[in-house]
Amino acid sequence: MKIFNSKDFESVLRSAIEFLDEKNIKNAKFSAEILLSHILKIKKSDLFLNFNKNFLNEDLKKYWKLIQRRSKKEPIDYIIGRIDFYGCEIIVDKNVLIPRVETEILVDLICKKLENEVLDGKTLIDVCTGSGAIAIALKKRFPKLKVFAVDISKKAIKIAKKNAHLNEVNIIFKIGDLLDPLEDIRADVIISNPPYVSEIEFKSLDDDVKKFEPKKALIAKDSGLEFYKKIEKQIFKYTKPKAKLFFEIGFSQKKDVLKIFSDKKYVLKQVIKDFSKKDRFFFVEIE
């Protein structure tokens, strides 16, 4: 590995890319550039303007450590520790899933559904909140909403609270199983991006996900349908009439989810595709 043989950015970057390529890291160039821009505290697009400059010894060592972590397939977002999500800065670590682009699409779709409604005094619950990304993005967009966020993981809630503080939003966090800790609260909007990967599907995921992201936040029993069924059984106890429900789902789960929410009280059902034309979002209202 030649990373220490030179200190100029261009040579170091070239060596880092070669090293990551040798370790079979996908998009090695992107990884090396993102981590370099992180160390230098500049935009990735500005890297080429600095190629003739030299590293400080300490920064060079820091960069090498990050490259080593990435060579073991640790996700870039965990290495950096933060991610931009729908205009919010979100802290992430091994205790929470890394928010995906699909979940940003979900938030955008929800925003379009709610933007013309009177939200004063209305309540939103985010179930399986994880890092708090969905709840925070929606509270920031609709500050008049009273927002609750629930997760069974104490460590996830700790991260979510940090994220709420970082983004200067007031969210009420609860630790517990799905809607259980909310007692007699009734919502106008319930959102959930629950675990929905089946145990069989989990085996086929990339190592970046399998080895580093929390399994508890990914895997669901009953072919990935476990949490949709559990939430559905609780829904009427925790919702007001005309409540709106929004879920992220697995691309092959459309028929099963529609069947789970087959009660006549569920109206205006809608399954929406993601950018890859896969069924990914389920919206439904209560009569």
N, C-alpha and C positions, 0 to 999 in steps of 0.2 A: 504494500500500500504506500503510495507516494505522497500522501496528503501532507506530511511534515517536511518534505524535501523542498518545498517552496512556500512562500507566504503570500504571493499575489493572488487575488480573488479568482482570476480566470484559471490558473493552474490548479488551485485547490478544488475549485468546483469540478473541473474536468476529472480529477482523481476521485472525487467523491462519487461522481456519476459512474465511473468505471467500477468502483468498488461495489456500489449498489446493484449494478448490472450483474456482476459476478455472483451476487447473493440472490439473483432472480427476483429482484424487487420490481414490481410493475411500475411503469412511469418513473424510472429512476431519475431522469433529468428533472422532472417536476418536483420530486421529493427533495433532491439536492438543492434546487433553487429556492424552494419555499423555506427550507431550514436555514439556508444562508441569509435570505432576506430577514428572517426572524432574528438571527444572531446580530445582524448589522442594523436592525431596527429601521429598515427601509422597505418600500414597496418592491414586490417581485419585479414589476415592470421597470424599476430604476436600477436593477442590478448591472445591466450592461454599461451604464454610465460610470460605474465604479470599478471596472475590471482592472484598471491599471494601478489600483491602490493595494496596499499591503495590510495583512492581518496584524493585530496586536497578538502577542503570544497567548494571552488568556482567552481571547475570542477564538483563536484557532483551536485551542484545546476544547473549548465548549462546543464548537461546531463538530469536531471529530466525535465527541461523546454522543451528540444527537444523531450523527450519521450511523454510528454503531447501533444505537437503539433502533433506528429505522431498518437497519440491515437484518434485524431479528423479526421484522414485519410488524413492529409496534406501529399503530396508526399515527399519522402525522399530527392529528388533532390532539391526541393524548400527549405527544411529545411537546407540542407548543403549549397545550393546556387551555386553549381558548378557541372558540369558533364564532364566526359571524352567522347569526340565524335571524332572518327576516328583520334586519336592521338592529338587532340586539346583540350585545357581546355576551357570550355564554361560556362560562367556565366548564370544562369537562375533565374527568379523570376516569380511572378504571371502575368507579362505582356507578357510573351512569352511561347509558348509550350515547354515542355521538349522533346528534340530530342529523337526519338525512335531508336531501333535497326534496324527497317526496313529502316529508312532513312540513316543509316550507310551503309546498303546493297546497297541502291541507289547510294550513293557516290562511293562505291567500283566498282559498275558496270560502272558508268560514267568514272572513272579512267581507267578502262580496255579498254573502247571505245576510249579514247583520248590519251593513253600513246604512241601510235606509230604515232601520227600526229604531223606535224610541227605547233606549236602554237604561234610562234613569231607574234606579231601584231594582234592576234585574240581576239575577245571580247566575254565575257560570261555574261549573265544576270541571276540573281537568283530572281525570282518573288515570293512574299510572304516570304521574307527571315526570318522573326521572329528573333530568337537569332543570326542569321547570320551563323549558324553552317555549312550549305552546302557550302556557298560562301567561308567561311574561310578555310574549309578543302580542297577545290579545288584550291584556290589560293596558299595555302601552298604546295600542291602537284605539281601544275603547275604555278610557279611564273611568267612565261612569259605571261600568260593570263592577259588581262585587264578585271577586274571584277567589274560589277555593281550589287548592291543589293537593292531591292525595297520592301517597306512595307507601308501599309496605316496607321499603328500605329506609332505615334511619340515616344511612350514609348518603343516599340520594337526596333526601329532604334537606340535609345539611348543605349540600352543594346547591340545591334549588334556592334555598334561603340566601345564600351568598349571591346568586345570580339576580334575585329580586332586588337585593340591596344595590348591586352593581348597576342595575338598570333603573333604579329609583322608582320602583313600583310597589304598591302595597298589596300583598297577596296573603291569604290565610292558609297556612300549610297544616296538613293533618297527616299523621303516621297511622297506617292501618291497611286492612285488606279491602281494596276497592271502595265502595261507598259506605261501608260499615261505620267508620269513625265520624260520619257527618250527622248522625243521630236524626233530629227532626228538621234538617235543612231541606228545602225544596228548591230545585233549580229550574231556570228558564232555558238553560243551555247546558248540555253535558257533552264533553269531548273526551275521547280516549284513543290513544295509540298504544294498545296493550301488547304484551308478548303474543306473537301469532305464528312463530316458526315452529313447525312440528319437529319432533326429535329426529326423524329421518332427514328432513330438510337441513337441519343444523349440521349434519355430517358433511354436507356438500358446500357449506359456506367457506369463504376464503379464510386463510389462517389469521389475517388481520382482525377478522371478526371473532372467529372461534377461540383464538388463544388470548384475546385481550378484553373483549367487551363482556359485560356481566351476563352470564348464561340465564340467570333468573329473569332478566329483563327481555330476553329473546324467546325462550322456549315456552311453549304452551302444550299441555296434554290434549288428548282428544283431537288429534290431527291439526293442532294449532287453534282449535275453536274454544278451548276451555274458558277463556276470560269473556268472550262475547256471551256465552251461555250464562255465566255467573252474573255479569252486569245486567243482562236482560231480565233475570229473575228479580233484580233489585229495583229496576227502573221506576216502576209506578209508585213506589214508596218515596222516592226522592225527587220527583218531578211535578211541576205544575201543569195544568192543562195547556195545550199548544206548545209544550216544550220541544226544543229542537235537539236532535242527537247527531253527533258527528264522529265517525270512526275511520281510522286507517285500517285496512285489511290486507291480507295476503292476496296476491294476484289470482290465485286459484280458488278463493273462498267465496266468491259472489253468491253462488247458489245456496251454499250452506248458511251464510249470514242472512240471506233473505228468508230462509226457512226458520232460522232462530227468531227473527223478528216478524213472525207471521200473524201475530195477534191482530184482530180487526181494529184495535185502537191505534195501531201504527199506520200512518197515512203518508202520502207524498214521498214514497220511498225512491231513492235515487242512488245509482252506483256510477261513479265517475272514474275515468281512466287517468293515469299519470302521463308524463311526457313520452313514455315508452309504449303508450297505447295498451297498458295493462290495467285491469280493474284494480283500483287501489283505495278508493274512498267510498264510504257508505253514509248517506244522509237519510234521516227519517224524522218525521214529526209525530207527536202524540196528539190524538184527537182532542 
